């Protein structure tokens, strides 16, 4: 795939104009930073950051909701118009093929947002399993913007005041400063925020309107990663993949209780057994005792023996120190357990901790 040309989002020219450092990511040329990761991270925590996430896959599903429900862990019969759910696409053995958002912004269809790196295989898998029961239409003519941070709601008051009536994990169709958009209120940063799906042809104009507000700054992939790590949120292909089950990843809550009772989701026997008996490994948070960060792939040791591996790691600007997530033996996945992270061949003391590292500030209503 290295010799394949990289795709560009509808905001590519704007990123270049703003001085972004562009890097390859999931088959796209994406901005890793504009003014610097630390400053962008802090700006999002303090004000509002604008992220280009147009590389992610957007799709509309019509027909029988049960066709999609059979492949994921959410209960779509309980998904009312205006609601959104975080869910998992599973293979037949219960391994995680992707994590995604599914919403019902209007009564007659479902709206999906999936991860960029696997959107092709996700959509092919869905179409294959849907048969004639449902139809999936890829919305590759739409861009996706994410406005995140404590001042995001104030910015939205200027451009789309109706959206401020939304709460966490709701979605709908709105007019935003003359643009026909789908908006959800959630976020990958742990902050209150909005995801805005807009026509690709109108994305540049809408992004410029948002950036004209002095509270809003463009944010790259670097700060996006440090923000989601502090929020304790998984990155697909790193903290979970097809070799990982929801139970191991600490995502049992994403398997709806009604689905567990019916045992009607892919890999149900294996997953329900893990819920009852506990899996062999668990995802945990890790706080390092010194300033040396542990990156993905770092071995985790306990009493001189390897017991797991780091899947995400770096410096947490809000936390003020290096943090990581990884998998360890279940008997060691207890907050307060001391472990060593083998950073550049040297054992660095760390402690298993609860996530998130930085408290979530999603808006759930007054």
VOTITI-915529 format. One record per residue: residue number from 1; residue in one letter; x, y, z of N, C-alpha, C in turn. Coordinates in steps of 0.02 Angstrom, whole numbers. Each point is the difference from the previous one (the first is absolute). Example, Ala and Ser with C-alpha at 12.3 -4.5 7.8 and 13.67 -1.06 7.14 Angstrom:
REM residues 2
  nr rest   n_px   n_py   n_pz  ca_px  ca_py  ca_pz   c_px   c_py   c_pz
   1    A    660   -284    390    -45     59      0     45     60      0
   2    S    -18     53    -36     42     59      3    -39     55     37
//
This chain:
REM residues 366
  nr rest   n_px   n_py   n_pz  ca_px  ca_py  ca_pz   c_px   c_py   c_pz
   1    X     41    -60      0    -41     60      0     43     63      0
   2    X     64     -5     14     43     58      7      5     39    -65
   3    X     -7    -34    -58      7     35    -63    -66     28    -26
   4    X    -54     -7     40    -64     28    -20     -3     74     17
   5    X    -28     42    -43     -5     71     15    -45     12     60
   6    X     17     50     40    -39     16     59    -62     41    -20
   7    X    -55    -13     35    -60     39    -10      6     67     38
   8    X    -41     47    -19     -3     64     35    -72     15     20
   9    X     -9     29     58    -66     20     22    -19     67    -33
  10    X    -63     19      3    -21     64    -29     34     61     33
  11    X     31    -10     57     33     55     35     75      2    -11
  12    X     26    -41    -46     72     -3    -10     30     69    -15
  13    X    -29     37    -46     28     66    -17     -2     47     59
  14    X    -52     -3     40     -4     42     60     55    -17     49
  15    X     13    -65     10     54    -21     45     67     28    -22
  16    X     14     -5    -64     64     25    -27      4     76      9
  17    X    -55     34    -13     -3     73      8     15     20     72
  18    X    -23    -42     48     10     16     71     67    -24     26
  19    X     42    -28    -44     68    -19     20      5    -67     34
  20    X    -47    -44    -13      2    -66     32     59    -42    -25
  21    X     26    -41     45     48    -52    -19    -42    -60    -20
  22    X      5    -21    -63    -42    -54    -26     39    -66      2
  23    X    -36    -54     19     30    -66      4    -48    -52    -28
  24    X     25    -58    -21    -45    -54    -21    -35    -30     60
  25    X    -65    -11     -6    -39    -32     54    -60    -33    -31
  26    X     -6    -66      9    -57    -39    -23    -15     12    -74
  27    X     53      9    -39     -8      9    -72    -13     72    -22
  28    X      3     47     47    -13     70    -15     59     44     20
  29    X      5     59    -31     46     52     24    -38     39     52
  30    X     24     -3     62    -36     31     56     46     46     39
  31    X    -27     51     32     41     46     41     17    -31     67
  32    X     63     -7     16     20    -26     65      3     56     52
  33    X     17     61    -24      0     57     45      1     65    -40
  34    X    -22     53     32      0     67    -30     51     44     37
  35    X    -13     13     64     44     42     41     40    -40     50
  36    X    -14    -64      7     34    -42     49    -49    -41     41
  37    X     18    -62     13    -46    -47     33    -20     25     69
  38    X     48     22     40    -16     21     69    -50     57      0
  39    X     14     52    -41    -45     57     -2    -69    -18    -25
  40    X     -3    -43    -51    -65    -20    -27    -40    -41     49
  41    X     35    -44     36    -32    -40     52    -31     46     54
  42    X     40     46     25    -24     45     53    -56     45    -25
  43    X      4     23    -62    -52     43    -27    -67    -38     -1
  44    X      1    -63    -18    -61    -39     -2    -28    -10     70
  45    X     43    -11     49    -23     -9     69    -28     65     29
  46    X     26     57    -24    -19     64     29    -53     38    -40
  47    X      1     -8    -66    -45     39    -43    -37    -47    -48
  48    X     17      1    -64    -33    -44    -49     48    -15    -57
  49    X      6    -64    -18     43    -21    -54    -42    -27    -58
  50    X     23     13    -62    -34    -25    -59     43    -54    -32
  51    X    -28    -59     -7     35    -58    -27    -31    -19    -67
  52    X     42    -16    -49    -23    -27    -63      1    -76      6
  53    X    -58    -31      1     -5    -73      4    -37    -27    -62
  54    X      9     36    -56    -34    -18    -61     25    -66    -30
  55    X     58    -23     24     26    -64    -25    -40    -59     25
  56    X    -39      9     53    -39    -55     27    -57    -17    -48
  57    X    -27    -61      7    -52    -23    -46    -69     19     24
  58    X    -39     31    -43    -69     16     15    -46    -39    -46
  59    X    -55    -24     26    -46    -39    -41    -71      6     28
  60    X    -47    -11    -46    -72     -2     17    -23    -72     -9
  61    X    -39    -25     47    -28    -68     -5    -76      5      2
  62    X    -32    -29    -51    -73     -2     -2    -22    -72     -3
  63    X    -64    -12     12    -26    -68      0     -8    -26     70
  64    X     11    -64     10     -9    -31     65     58     15     47
  65    X    -14     33     55     52     15     49     31    -63     28
  66    X    -40    -54      1     26    -63     27     58    -28    -40
  67    X      6     18    -64     55    -24    -41     66     27     27
  68    X      0     64     21     60     30     30      8    -25     72
  69    X    -55     -3     37      4    -20     70     32    -69      8
  70    X    -10    -44    -47     28    -68      4     76     -1     -2
  71    X     31     56    -20     73      3     -8     34     38     56
  72    X    -39     35     41     28     45     51    -27    -17     69
  73    X     18     41     49    -17    -15     70    -55     44     28
  74    X    -23     50    -38    -53     44     24    -69    -31    -12
  75    X    -49     24     38    -70    -19    -11    -33     56    -39
  76    X     -6    -10    -65    -26     53    -43    -75     10      8
  77    X    -34    -50     28    -72      9     12    -12     53     54
  78    X     51     13     40     -5     51     53     29     67    -21
  79    X     24      4    -63     29     63    -25    -55     44    -30
  80    X    -19     51     37    -54     44    -22     27     54    -46
  81    X    -45     32    -37     19     55    -43     33     55     42
  82    X     59     21    -23     37     51     36     52    -27     49
  83    X      7    -66      3     49    -30     45     59    -29    -38
  84    X     55     -7     35     61    -30    -27     28    -51     49
  85    X     31    -53    -26     30    -51     42     72    -14    -24
  86    X     44    -12     48     66    -28    -14     -8    -75     -1
  87    X     27    -33    -51     -9    -72     -4     62    -32    -32
  88    X      0    -67     -2     57    -38    -25    -23    -46    -56
  89    X     37     -1    -54    -10    -47    -54     44    -60     14
  90    X    -30    -59      6     37    -60     21      4    -51    -56
  91    X     56    -38      0      3    -58    -45    -35    -59     33
  92    X     -2    -55    -35    -39    -57     25     28    -30     64
  93    X     63     15     16     30    -25     62     -3     51     57
  94    X    -32     56    -13     -6     51     53     57     49      1
  95    X     46     -3    -49     54     49     -4    -26     66    -28
  96    X     31     54     20    -24     67    -20     27     19    -68
  97    X    -45      5    -49     18     21    -68      5     76     -3
  98    X    -38     34     41      2     74      2    -45     24     57
  99    X     12     61     22    -49     33     43    -28     58    -40
 100    X    -64     14     10    -34     49    -43    -56     34     37
 101    X    -24     54    -30    -59     35     25    -57    -14    -47
 102    X    -58    -15     28    -61     -9    -39    -53     45     29
 103    X    -33     39    -42    -52     45     23    -61     -4    -45
 104    X    -54     27     25    -62      4    -39    -20     74     -1
 105    X     35     40    -41    -15     72     -1    -71     16    -25
 106    X    -26    -43    -44    -69      4    -23    -30    -70      2
 107    X    -64     -4     -4    -35    -63     13     16    -55    -49
 108    X     12     18    -63      1    -51    -52     69    -28    -19
 109    X     53     16     36     65    -29    -16     46      3     61
 110    X     53    -40     -4     54      1     50     61     32    -31
 111    X     38     36     40     60     35    -23     60    -30     37
 112    X     50    -22    -37     59    -32     29     62     42    -11
 113    X     45     -1     50     67     28     -7     49    -53     24
 114    X     44    -22    -45     48    -53     15     71     26     -8
 115    X     48    -39     23     70     21     -2     28     -2    -71
 116    X     44     48    -14     26      9    -68     39    -60    -26
 117    X     42    -29     42     46    -53    -23    -37    -63    -21
 118    X    -60    -10     26    -36    -63    -14    -69     12    -31
 119    X    -12     60    -24    -68     14    -26    -17    -43    -60
 120    X     49    -14    -43    -14    -42    -58    -22    -69     19
 121    X     37    -31     47    -18    -68     20    -64     -1     42
 122    X    -11     53     39    -63      4     39    -60      0    -46
 123    X      1     44    -50    -57      7    -44    -10    -62    -43
 124    X     55    -31    -22     -6    -62    -39    -31    -56     42
 125    X     22     -5     63    -27    -51     46    -74     11     11
 126    X    -20     63     11    -70     14     12    -42    -17    -61
 127    X     21     22    -58    -38    -15    -61     -7    -75    -11
 128    X     54    -36     12     -2    -72    -10    -50    -33     46
 129    X     -2     22     63    -45    -31     49    -72     27     -5
 130    X     -8     61    -26    -68     28     -5    -43    -39    -50
 131    X     31    -22    -54    -40    -29    -54    -50     51    -25
 132    X    -63    -20     -6    -52     46    -24    -39     33     57
 133    X     20    -15     61    -38     26     57     11     75     11
 134    X     59     25    -18     16     70     11     48     24    -54
 135    X      5     65     -8     45     30    -49     47     49     35
 136    X     64     -4    -17     50     46     27     22     46    -57
 137    X     -4     65     12     21     51    -49     57     40     31
 138    X     59     -6    -30     58     37     24     -9     74    -16
 139    X     13     43     48     -8     72     -8     68     32    -11
 140    X     34    -20    -55     67     26    -12     -1     71    -29
 141    X    -60     29     -5     -5     69    -22    -11     47     60
 142    X     14    -26     60     -8     41     60     66      4     38
 143    X     11     57     32     56     11     45    -25     -7     72
 144    X     46     -6     47    -18     -6     70     47     43     42
 145    X    -28     47     37     38     44     44    -19    -15     72
 146    X     48      8     46    -14     -9     71     21     63     37
 147    X    -47     30     35     13     59     41     -2    -22     72
 148    X     57      5     35      6    -29     67     28     50     49
 149    X    -26     -2     61     27     43     53    -55     34     39
 150    X     16     28     58    -51     30     44    -35     60    -31
 151    X     31     33    -50    -33     57    -32    -34    -19    -65
 152    X     -2    -65    -17    -32    -22    -62    -73     21     -1
 153    X    -34     -6     57    -71     16      3    -11     74    -12
 154    X     45     43     23     -6     72    -10     10     18    -74
 155    X     47    -35    -32     11     11    -72    -61    -22    -39
 156    X    -29    -56     18    -59    -26    -35    -60     47      8
 157    X     -3     37     55    -55     47     11     -3     52    -56
 158    X     59     17    -26      4     50    -53    -23    -28    -67
 159    X     18    -63    -14    -11    -28    -67    -58    -49     -5
 160    X    -17    -33     55    -54    -49      0    -29     -5     70
 161    X    -36     51     23    -24      0     70    -44    -59     17
 162    X    -36    -29    -49    -44    -57     15     40    -60     24
 163    X     63     -6    -21     41    -58     19     17      1     74
 164    X     -3     58     31     16      3     71    -54    -32     44
 165    X    -56    -16    -30    -52    -37     37     14    -74      2
 166    X     52    -22    -37     18    -71      0     38    -17     65
 167    X      0    -64     17     40    -25     55     46    -55    -26
 168    X     43    -24     42     49    -51    -19    -34    -60    -33
 169    X     28    -21    -57    -24    -57    -39    -70     10    -29
 170    X    -12     61    -24    -59     12    -40     22     26    -68
 171    X    -45     -2    -49     17     19    -69    -61     26    -35
 172    X     12     41    -52    -56     27    -38     22     38    -61
 173    X    -48     21    -39     12     39    -61    -15     73     14
 174    X     44     44    -20     -6     71     16     20     44    -59
 175    X    -20     63      4     28     52    -43     54     36     41
 176    X     62     -1    -24     55     31     36     30     54    -44
 177    X    -19     62     15     25     57    -38    -12     -8    -75
 178    X    -58    -27    -18    -17     -9    -70     21    -66    -30
 179    X     31    -44     40     22    -66    -24    -45    -54     29
 180    X    -20    -47    -43    -41    -57     21     48    -53     30
 181    X     -6    -13     65     49    -43     34    -34    -51     45
 182    X     35    -55     13    -17    -47     53     49     14     57
 183    X    -27      7     60     43     15     58    -13    -51     54
 184    X     53    -24     31     -5    -41     61     38     35     55
 185    X    -18    -15     62     35     31     56     34    -55     40
 186    X     64     -8    -10     39    -49     38     72     23     -2
 187    X     47    -43    -16     69     23     -5     51    -52     18
 188    X     57      8    -33     56    -47      8     54     27     46
 189    X    -14     58     30     50     34     41    -16     -3     74
 190    X    -60    -21     18    -22      3     69    -35     65     16
 191    X      4     48    -46    -33     65     10    -70     -1    -32
 192    X    -40     48     21    -63     12    -35     16     20    -72
 193    X    -41    -20    -46     14     19    -69    -51    -26    -49
 194    X     10     18    -63    -47    -15    -54     37    -28    -61
 195    X    -31    -49    -33     25    -24    -64    -48     24    -53
 196    X     27     29    -53    -41     34    -50     14    -32    -69
 197    X    -50    -35    -26      5    -29    -67    -30     49    -50
 198    X     41     22    -48    -20     51    -48     21    -21    -70
 199    X    -35     25    -50     20    -13    -69     73     18    -10
 200    X     37    -43    -35     71     13    -13     10     68    -34
 201    X    -46     18    -44      5     63    -37     -6     61     46
 202    X    -32     -9     58    -12     56     45     45     -2     62
 203    X     43    -51      5     40    -10     61     49     57     12
 204    X     34     23    -52     49     53      8    -33     63     26
 205    X    -57     18    -28    -34     61     22    -23     -5     73
 206    X    -26    -59     19    -23     -8     69     59      0     48
 207    X     55    -33    -18     60      0     43     26     71     10
 208    X      0     40    -52     24     69      6    -46     41     45
 209    X    -65    -12     -3    -45     35     45     14    -18     73
 210    X     14    -63     13     17    -22     68     66     30     23
 211    X     49     -1    -44     67     25     18      2     76      6
 212    X    -51     34    -26     -3     73      7    -14     20     72
 213    X    -25    -46     39    -11     13     72     66     -7     36
 214    X     19     50     37     66      1     34      7    -56     51
 215    X    -55    -30     21      3    -55     48     19    -66    -33
 216    X     -3     -2    -66     11    -63    -37     69      0    -33
 217    X     36    -55      7     65     -9    -33      0    -67    -36
 218    X     37     -5    -57      6    -64    -34     45    -46     39
 219    X    -19    -64      5     37    -49     40     17    -60    -44
 220    X     62    -24      8     24    -56    -40     -5    -68     36
 221    X     25    -51    -35     -3    -68     26     39    -10     64
 222    X     55     38      8     41     -8     60    -39     13     63
 223    X    -33     58      2    -39     18     60    -63    -44      5
 224    X    -27    -19    -57    -58    -45      2     18    -64     37
 225    X     61    -25    -12     20    -62     32     12     10     75
 226    X     34     54     19     13     11     72    -65     14     38
 227    X    -47     33    -32    -65     13     32    -39    -64     11
 228    X     -3    -43    -51    -39    -62      7     34    -48     49
 229    X     68      2      3     35    -43     47    -15     22     72
 230    X      1     65     13    -18     24     67    -72    -19     17
 231    X    -43     -1    -50    -70    -18     11    -10    -75      7
 232    X     54    -40     -8     -4    -73      7    -40    -33    -55
 233    X     -1     30    -60    -39    -26    -56     44    -40    -47
 234    X    -25    -57    -22     39    -45    -43      8     28    -71
 235    X     56    -16    -30     12     14    -71      2    -67    -36
 236    X    -46     -8    -49     -4    -63    -35     65    -15    -37
 237    X     21    -64      2     62    -20    -31     59      6     47
 238    X    -11     29     58     52      7     51    -23    -31     66
 239    X    -53     28     29    -25    -25     64    -51    -55     -8
 240    X    -20    -14    -61    -45    -56    -13      4    -17    -74
 241    X    -14    -64    -14      0    -24    -69    -38    -67     -1
 242    X      6    -37    -54    -39    -62     -6     24    -55     47
 243    X     58      9     32     23    -50     49    -25     17     70
 244    X    -37     55      6    -23     25     65    -75     -3      4
 245    X    -26    -21     58    -72     -1     11    -21     62     39
 246    X    -65     17      0    -23     57     40     16     -7     74
 247    X     -1    -60     27     13    -10     71     73     16     15
 248    X     46    -26    -41     71     13      9     16     75     -6
 249    X    -35     34    -46     13     71    -12    -33     46     50
 250    X    -36    -29     49    -35     42     48    -61     34    -29
 251    X    -30    -30    -51    -57     30    -35    -63    -43      6
 252    X     -4    -39     53    -59    -42     11    -63     43      2
 253    X      6     62     25    -58     44      4    -29     16    -69
 254    X     40     -8    -53    -25     14    -68    -41    -58    -27
 255    X     -2    -56     36    -43    -56    -19    -65      8     38
 256    X    -53     19    -34    -63     16     32    -24    -58     44
 257    X    -28     17     57    -24    -52     47    -51    -46    -34
 258    X    -43     28    -40    -51    -40    -35     32    -49    -48
 259    X     56     20    -32     35    -44    -46     34    -57     37
 260    X     26     15     59     31    -52     42    -53    -51     21
 261    X    -59     26     18    -53    -45     21    -23    -46    -56
 262    X      0     27    -61    -21    -40    -58     57    -40    -30
 263    X     61     19     17     60    -34    -27     -3     -5    -76
 264    X    -17     57    -31    -12     -2    -73     48     45    -39
 265    X     60     10     27     50     40    -35     59    -45    -19
 266    X     41     20    -49     56    -43    -21     48    -16     57
 267    X     18    -63      6     47    -21     52    -30      0     69
 268    X    -67     -4      6    -34      7     64     24    -52     50
 269    X      8    -63    -21     20    -52     47     67     16     33
 270    X     48     20    -41     67     16     27     -3     61     45
 271    X    -35     51    -21     -2     63     39    -37    -10     66
 272    X    -56    -34     -2    -38    -12     62     39    -43     49
 273    X     39    -47    -26     43    -41     43     54     43     33
 274    X     28     47    -39     50     45     29    -29     45     53
 275    X    -62     23    -10    -33     41     50     -8    -39     65
 276    X    -17    -64     -7    -12    -42     59     65    -22     34
 277    X     49    -21    -40     61    -29     28     60     47      1
 278    X     -5     58    -31     55     49     -9     47    -24    -55
 279    X     24     48    -40     47    -18    -54     71     -7     27
 280    X     46    -21    -43     69     -7     22     37     66      4
 281    X    -24     51    -36     33     65      0    -52     55      3
 282    X     21     60     22    -44     58      4     37     63    -18
 283    X    -35     46    -31     29     66    -14      0     41     64
 284    X     56     34     13      7     41     60     32     66    -17
 285    X     -7     47     46     37     63     -3     65     -8     38
 286    X     51     36    -21     66     -4     31     27     70     11
 287    X     21     15     61     31     63     17     74    -12     15
 288    X     44     33    -37     72     -9      9     26     44     56
 289    X     49    -26     35     28     36     57     50     55    -19
 290    X     33     -8    -58     47     51    -22    -25     33    -63
 291    X     43     40    -33    -23     41    -57      8    -34    -68
 292    X     27    -60     -2     12    -34    -64    -64    -34    -23
 293    X    -30     21    -57    -62    -31    -23     12    -70    -28
 294    X    -49    -42      6      2    -68    -28    -45     -1    -61
 295    X     28    -19    -58    -38      0    -62    -31    -68    -14
 296    X    -42     -2    -51    -31    -62    -21     52    -54    -12
 297    X    -13    -60     25     46    -56     -9     46    -12     58
 298    X      2     47     48     42     -8     59    -23    -60     42
 299    X     46    -43     19    -18    -58     42    -16     23     71
 300    X    -49    -33     30    -18     11     70     24    -60     40
 301    X     40     12     52     27    -54     42    -27      5     71
 302    X     -3    -58     32    -18     -3     71     45    -52     32
 303    X     37     21     50     48    -44     34     48    -33    -50
 304    X     21     41    -49     50    -23    -48    -26    -41    -58
 305    X    -65    -13     -2    -30    -40    -54    -46     42    -44
 306    X      1    -11    -66    -46     36    -44    -72    -21     12
 307    X    -44     50     10    -70    -15     15    -49     37    -45
 308    X     28     38    -48    -45     37    -44     39     49    -43
 309    X    -37     43    -35     30     47    -46    -40     65     -2
 310    X     36     55     -9    -31     66     -7    -29      6    -71
 311    X    -62     25     -4    -32      9    -65     -6     74    -20
 312    X      1     45     48      1     72    -13     38     33     57
 313    X     41     49    -17     37     33     53     28     66    -23
 314    X     12     45     47     28     65    -16     -4     46     60
 315    X     14     64    -12     -4     49     54    -70     30      2
 316    X    -28      4     61    -66     30      9      7     71     25
 317    X     -8     50    -43      9     70     22    -46     21     57
 318    X    -62    -22      0    -46     18     54     19    -37     64
 319    X     20    -62     -7     21    -40     58     66     24     27
 320    X     43     24    -46     66     25     20     53    -54      6
 321    X     -9    -55    -37     49    -53      2    -15    -53    -51
 322    X     45    -50     -7    -11    -53    -49    -53    -50     24
 323    X    -42    -20    -47    -54    -48     14     -2    -51    -57
 324    X    -34    -55     13     -5    -52    -52    -61    -43     14
 325    X    -18    -39    -51    -49    -54      7     31    -62    -29
 326    X    -21    -57     27     26    -63    -26    -37    -58     29
 327    X     22    -60    -17    -32    -61     24     47    -37     48
 328    X    -28    -23     55     38    -40     48    -43    -61     19
 329    X     33    -49     32    -38    -57     27    -55     26     46
 330    X    -57    -32     -2    -58     24     38     14      5     74
 331    X     40    -45     28     14      4     72     40     61     19
 332    X     31     33    -50     40     60     13    -38     64    -17
 333    X    -61     -7    -28    -38     58    -23    -38     33     57
 334    X     34     11     55    -30     29     60     34     67     13
 335    X    -37     55      5     32     64     15     45     -4     61
 336    X     58     29     -7     50     -2     54     54    -52    -11
 337    X    -10    -47    -47     50    -51    -15     62     33    -30
 338    X     58    -17     26     63     27    -26     26    -44    -57
 339    X     21     32    -54     29    -36    -57     60     40    -25
 340    X     38    -31    -44     56     35    -32    -12      2    -75
 341    X     13     58    -29     -5      8    -73     71      4    -27
 342    X     15    -42    -48     68     -7    -26     12     52    -55
 343    X     17     61     21     11     56    -45     74      3    -20
 344    X     13    -12    -65     69     -1    -27     45    -47     41
 345    X    -29    -58     17     38    -51     35      8     10     75
 346    X    -27     54     26      6     14     71    -69     -4     33
 347    X     -4    -33     58    -63     -7     36    -20     67     31
 348    X    -59     24    -19    -27     62     28    -61    -17     42
 349    X      0     21     62    -54    -17     46    -65     34    -20
 350    X    -54    -38      3    -66     26    -16    -52    -33     45
 351    X    -59     28     -2    -55    -27     42    -63     -6    -42
 352    X    -35    -54     10    -65    -10    -33    -50     49     32
 353    X    -35     38    -42    -48     50     25    -65     -5    -39
 354    X    -53     28     28    -63      4    -35      3     53    -54
 355    X    -38    -10    -53     -8     51    -50    -72     28      6
 356    X    -12     61    -21     45     44    -37     52     33     45
 357    X     54     22    -32     52     36     37    -23     72     14
 358    X    -38     28    -47    -29     67      7    -76     -8     -3
 359    X    -35     29     48    -73    -11      6    -37     21    -63
 360    X    -50    -40    -20    -43     17    -56    -44     60     19
 361    X    -14     41    -51    -43     57     11    -56      3    -52
 362    X    -26    -58    -18    -55     -3    -48    -61     35     30
 363    X    -41     30    -43    -60     35     24    -59    -48     -1
 364    X    -23    -18     59    -55    -48      7    -66     35     20
 365    X      0     65      1    -60     38     18     11     38     64
 366    X    -41     51     11      9     42     59    -26    -34     63
//
